[in-house]
Amino acid sequence: MYAIKIIPNKRKMDDWFLYRDPDELVVQCWNEKEDAENFMKKLNYDLCEITEDIPESAIRRYNEKRNTVKKD
């Protein structure tokens, strides 16, 4: 699973966060790296990268959201 790491300040590279869905505030994840890369290109922001380092709690919330959407 892949997510997008956003680095808001190039002087503080260790200070980052994972991109979240603006409506649900859940970390956005992708199963395919290519899908994450395509979305990252749409962001048009230089200080971001693809990561597989996603906390378990974020993956759990993403899966809960995904399963809720599938039921609807």
DSSP file (Angstrom, degrees, kcal/mol; ACC not computed):
  #  RESIDUE AA STRUCTURE BP1 BP2  ACC     N-H-->O    O-->H-N    N-H-->O    O-->H-N    TCO  KAPPA ALPHA  PHI   PSI    X-CA   Y-CA   Z-CA
    1    1 A M              0   0    0      0, 0.0     2,-0.3     0, 0.0    30,-0.2   0.000 360.0 360.0 360.0 143.5    0.0    0.0    0.0
    2    2 A Y  B     +A   30   0A   0     28,-3.0    28,-2.3    30,-0.1     2,-0.3  -0.896 360.0 177.7-125.0 149.8    1.3    3.5   -0.9
    3    3 A A  E     -B   51   0B   0     48,-2.4    48,-2.6    -2,-0.3     2,-0.6  -0.882  32.2-107.1-138.8 171.6    0.7    7.0    0.4
    4    4 A I  E     -B   50   0B   0     24,-0.5    15,-2.8    -2,-0.3     2,-0.5  -0.918  23.7-149.6-109.3 122.9    2.0   10.4   -0.4
    5    5 A K  E     -BC  49  18B   0     44,-3.3    44,-1.8    -2,-0.6     2,-0.5  -0.802  12.2-157.0 -90.9 123.9    4.3   12.1    2.1
    6    6 A I  E     -BC  48  17B   0     11,-3.6    11,-2.1    -2,-0.5    42,-0.2  -0.885   6.3-163.7-104.8 129.9    4.1   15.9    2.0
    7    7 A I        -     0   0    0     40,-2.9     9,-0.2    -2,-0.5    40,-0.1  -0.924   3.5-172.6-113.2 104.8    7.0   18.0    3.3
    8    8 A P  S    S+     0   0    0      0, 0.0     2,-0.4     0, 0.0    -1,-0.1   0.722  72.8  39.8 -73.7 -20.9    5.7   21.5    4.0
    9    9 A N    >   -     0   0    0      6,-0.5     3,-1.7     3,-0.4     6,-0.2  -0.957  63.3-156.3-135.2 115.5    9.1   23.1    4.6
   10   10 A K  T 3  S+     0   0    0     -2,-0.4     3,-0.3     1,-0.3    -1,-0.1   0.684  96.8  59.0 -65.7 -15.8   12.2   22.2    2.6
   11   11 A R  T 3  S+     0   0    0      1,-0.2     2,-0.3     2,-0.1    -1,-0.3   0.641 107.7  46.7 -84.0 -15.8   14.4   23.3    5.6
   12   12 A K    X   +     0   0    0     -3,-1.7     3,-1.7     3,-0.1    -3,-0.4  -0.661  64.7 166.1-125.2  74.6   12.8   20.8    7.9
   13   13 A M  T 3  S+     0   0    0     -3,-0.3    -1,-0.1    -2,-0.3    -3,-0.1   0.706  75.2  59.2 -66.1 -20.6   12.8   17.6    5.8
   14   14 A D  T 3  S+     0   0    0     -3,-0.1     2,-0.9     1,-0.1    -1,-0.3   0.555  87.9  83.4 -84.0  -7.4   12.0   15.5    8.9
   15   15 A D    <   +     0   0    0     -3,-1.7    -6,-0.5    -6,-0.2     2,-0.3  -0.833  65.9 132.2 -98.8  99.6    8.8   17.4    9.5
   16   16 A W        -     0   0    0     -2,-0.9     2,-0.3    -9,-0.2    -9,-0.2  -0.875  36.0-159.1-142.6 170.0    6.2   15.8    7.2
   17   17 A F  E     -C    6   0B   0    -11,-2.1   -11,-3.6    -2,-0.3     2,-0.3  -0.962  28.3-104.1-147.2 163.5    2.7   14.4    7.0
   18   18 A L  E     -C    5   0B   0     -2,-0.3   -13,-0.2   -13,-0.2     2,-0.1  -0.724  44.2-100.8 -91.8 141.2    0.7   12.0    4.8
   19   19 A Y        -     0   0    0    -15,-2.8     9,-2.2    -2,-0.3     2,-0.3  -0.358  42.6-158.7 -60.9 133.5   -1.8   13.4    2.3
   20   20 A R  B     -D   27   0C   0      7,-0.3     7,-0.3    -2,-0.1    -1,-0.0  -0.863  27.2-100.3-116.1 150.2   -5.3   13.1    3.6
   21   21 A D     >  -     0   0    0      5,-3.1     4,-2.5    -2,-0.3     5,-0.3  -0.538  33.1-138.9 -62.7 125.0   -8.7   13.1    1.8
   22   22 A P  T  4 S+     0   0    0      0, 0.0    -1,-0.2     0, 0.0    -2,-0.0   0.744  97.3  41.7 -65.9 -22.6   -9.9   16.7    2.3
   23   23 A D  T  4 S+     0   0    0      3,-0.1    -2,-0.0     1,-0.1    -3,-0.0   0.892 127.7  26.3 -88.7 -45.0  -13.5   15.6    3.0
   24   24 A E  T  4 S-     0   0    0      2,-0.2     3,-0.1     0, 0.0    -1,-0.1   0.622  91.3-136.1 -95.1 -15.5  -13.0   12.6    5.2
   25   25 A L     <  +     0   0    0     -4,-2.5     2,-0.4     1,-0.2    -5,-0.0   0.833  58.8 135.7  58.7  35.5   -9.6   13.6    6.7
   26   26 A V        -     0   0    0     -5,-0.3    -5,-3.1    35,-0.0    -1,-0.2  -0.909  67.6 -97.8-111.3 140.2   -8.4   10.0    6.2
   27   27 A V  B     -D   20   0C   0     -2,-0.4     2,-0.5    -7,-0.3    -7,-0.3  -0.350  41.0-126.4 -57.0 129.3   -4.9    9.3    4.8
   28   28 A Q        -     0   0    0     -9,-2.2   -24,-0.5   -24,-0.1     2,-0.3  -0.688  33.7-175.4 -82.8 127.0   -5.4    8.5    1.1
   29   29 A C        -     0   0    0     -2,-0.5     2,-0.4   -26,-0.1   -26,-0.2  -0.878  12.7-159.5-124.1 155.0   -3.8    5.2    0.2
   30   30 A W  B     -A    2   0A   0    -28,-2.3   -28,-3.0    -2,-0.3     3,-0.0  -0.982  16.6-150.4-132.5 144.6   -3.3    3.4   -3.1
   31   31 A N  S    S+     0   0    0     -2,-0.4     2,-0.5   -30,-0.2    -1,-0.1   0.801  87.9  57.1 -80.0 -31.6   -2.7   -0.3   -3.9
   32   32 A E  S  > S-     0   0    0      1,-0.1     4,-1.6   -30,-0.1     3,-0.3  -0.868  73.2-145.6-106.1 132.5   -0.7    0.5   -7.0
   33   33 A K  H  > S+     0   0    0     -2,-0.5     4,-2.5     1,-0.2     5,-0.2   0.869 101.1  58.5 -61.6 -37.0    2.3    2.7   -7.0
   34   34 A E  H  > S+     0   0    0      1,-0.2     4,-2.4     2,-0.2    -1,-0.2   0.871 103.1  52.5 -61.8 -37.7    1.5    4.0  -10.4
   35   35 A D  H  > S+     0   0    0     -3,-0.3     4,-2.0     2,-0.2    -1,-0.2   0.908 110.4  47.5 -64.5 -41.6   -1.9    5.3   -9.1
   36   36 A A  H  X S+     0   0    0     -4,-1.6     4,-2.4     2,-0.2    -2,-0.2   0.899 111.7  50.9 -66.0 -40.2   -0.2    7.1   -6.3
   37   37 A E  H  X S+     0   0    0     -4,-2.5     4,-1.9     2,-0.2    -2,-0.2   0.905 109.0  50.9 -64.4 -40.9    2.4    8.6   -8.7
   38   38 A N  H  X S+     0   0    0     -4,-2.4     4,-1.2     1,-0.2    -1,-0.2   0.906 112.2  46.4 -63.6 -41.4   -0.4    9.8  -11.0
   39   39 A F  H  X S+     0   0    0     -4,-2.0     4,-1.2     1,-0.2     3,-0.2   0.897 108.8  55.7 -66.9 -39.3   -2.2   11.5   -8.2
   40   40 A M  H  X>S+     0   0    0     -4,-2.4     4,-0.8     1,-0.2     5,-0.5   0.871 103.5  55.1 -61.8 -36.6    1.0   13.1   -6.9
   41   41 A K  H ><5S+     0   0    0     -4,-1.9     3,-0.6     1,-0.2    -1,-0.2   0.870 103.8  55.2 -63.0 -36.4    1.6   14.6  -10.3
   42   42 A K  H 3<5S+     0   0    0     -4,-1.2    -1,-0.2     1,-0.2    -2,-0.2   0.789  97.7  63.7 -67.5 -27.4   -1.9   16.3  -10.1
   43   43 A L  H 3<5S-     0   0    0     -4,-1.2    -1,-0.2    -3,-0.4    -2,-0.2   0.824  88.8-154.6 -66.0 -30.3   -0.8   17.9   -6.8
   44   44 A N  T <<5 +     0   0    0     -4,-0.8     2,-0.4    -3,-0.6    -3,-0.1   0.930  45.5 133.2  54.7  50.1    1.8   19.9   -8.6
   45   45 A Y      < -     0   0    0     -5,-0.5     3,-0.3     1,-0.1    -1,-0.2  -0.998  48.4-153.6-134.0 126.6    3.9   20.2   -5.4
   46   46 A D  S    S+     0   0    0     -2,-0.4     2,-1.4     1,-0.2    -1,-0.1   0.811  82.9  67.8 -73.9 -31.5    7.7   19.5   -5.5
   47   47 A L  S    S+     0   0    0    -40,-0.1   -40,-2.9   -39,-0.0     2,-0.3  -0.404  82.1  93.2 -93.6  61.6    8.2   18.5   -1.9
   48   48 A C  E     -B    6   0B   0     -2,-1.4     2,-0.3    -3,-0.3   -42,-0.2  -0.977  45.1-179.7-144.5 158.3    6.3   15.2   -1.8
   49   49 A E  E     -B    5   0B   0    -44,-1.8   -44,-3.3    -2,-0.3     2,-0.3  -0.981  33.3 -98.9-153.9 160.8    7.2   11.6   -2.4
   50   50 A I  E     -B    4   0B   0     -2,-0.3     2,-0.3   -46,-0.2   -46,-0.2  -0.657  44.0-178.9 -83.4 138.5    5.6    8.1   -2.4
   51   51 A T  E     -B    3   0B   0    -48,-2.6   -48,-2.4    -2,-0.3    -2,-0.0  -0.980  35.9-163.7-138.5 151.4    6.0    6.1    0.8
   52   52 A E        +     0   0    0     -2,-0.3     2,-1.7   -50,-0.2    -1,-0.1   0.341  69.0 105.2-105.8  -0.3    5.1    2.7    2.1
   53   53 A D        +     0   0    0    -50,-0.1    -1,-0.1     2,-0.0   -51,-0.1  -0.603  46.3 152.5 -83.6  82.2    5.7    3.8    5.6
   54   54 A I        -     0   0    0     -2,-1.7     5,-0.1   -53,-0.1   -25,-0.0  -0.959  46.7-116.8-117.7 125.0    2.1    4.1    6.7
   55   55 A P    >>  -     0   0    0      0, 0.0     4,-2.0     0, 0.0     3,-0.5  -0.270  22.7-121.7 -59.5 145.7    1.1    3.7   10.4
   56   56 A E  H 3> S+     0   0    0      1,-0.2     4,-2.6     2,-0.2     5,-0.2   0.862 112.4  57.0 -56.7 -37.9   -1.2    0.8   11.1
   57   57 A S  H 3> S+     0   0    0      1,-0.2     4,-2.2     2,-0.2    -1,-0.2   0.878 106.4  49.4 -64.5 -36.5   -3.9    3.1   12.5
   58   58 A A  H <> S+     0   0    0     -3,-0.5     4,-2.3     2,-0.2    -1,-0.2   0.890 111.3  49.0 -68.5 -39.5   -4.0    5.1    9.3
   59   59 A I  H  X S+     0   0    0     -4,-2.0     4,-2.7     2,-0.2    -2,-0.2   0.907 110.2  51.8 -65.6 -41.1   -4.4    1.9    7.2
   60   60 A R  H  X S+     0   0    0     -4,-2.6     4,-2.4     2,-0.2    -2,-0.2   0.934 111.4  46.1 -60.9 -46.5   -7.2    0.7    9.5
   61   61 A R  H  X S+     0   0    0     -4,-2.2     4,-2.4     2,-0.2    -1,-0.2   0.890 112.1  51.7 -64.7 -38.8   -9.1    4.0    9.1
   62   62 A Y  H  X S+     0   0    0     -4,-2.3     4,-2.7     2,-0.2    -2,-0.2   0.936 111.0  47.6 -61.5 -46.0   -8.5    4.0    5.3
   63   63 A N  H  X S+     0   0    0     -4,-2.7     4,-2.7     1,-0.2    -2,-0.2   0.888 110.5  51.9 -64.0 -39.3   -9.9    0.4    5.1
   64   64 A E  H  X S+     0   0    0     -4,-2.4     4,-2.0     2,-0.2    -1,-0.2   0.927 112.2  46.0 -62.0 -44.5  -12.9    1.3    7.3
   65   65 A K  H  X S+     0   0    0     -4,-2.4     4,-2.3     2,-0.2    -2,-0.2   0.931 113.2  49.6 -63.3 -45.9  -13.7    4.2    5.0
   66   66 A R  H  X S+     0   0    0     -4,-2.7     4,-2.1     1,-0.2    -2,-0.2   0.908 111.4  48.4 -60.5 -43.8  -13.2    2.1    1.9
   67   67 A N  H  X S+     0   0    0     -4,-2.7     4,-1.5     1,-0.2    -1,-0.2   0.868 110.5  51.6 -66.8 -35.8  -15.5   -0.6    3.2
   68   68 A T  H  X S+     0   0    0     -4,-2.0     4,-1.3     2,-0.2    -2,-0.2   0.905 110.1  48.9 -65.4 -42.2  -18.2    1.9    4.2
   69   69 A V  H  < S+     0   0    0     -4,-2.3    -2,-0.2     1,-0.2    -1,-0.2   0.885 108.4  53.8 -65.8 -38.8  -18.1    3.4    0.7
   70   70 A K  H  < S+     0   0    0     -4,-2.1    -1,-0.2     1,-0.2    -2,-0.2   0.860 106.2  53.1 -64.5 -34.8  -18.4   -0.1   -0.9
   71   71 A K  H  <        0   0    0     -4,-1.5    -1,-0.2     1,-0.2    -2,-0.2   0.822 360.0 360.0 -70.1 -31.0  -21.5   -0.8    1.2
   72   72 A D     <        0   0    0     -4,-1.3    -1,-0.2    -3,-0.2    -2,-0.2   0.487 360.0 360.0 -75.7 360.0  -23.2    2.4    0.0
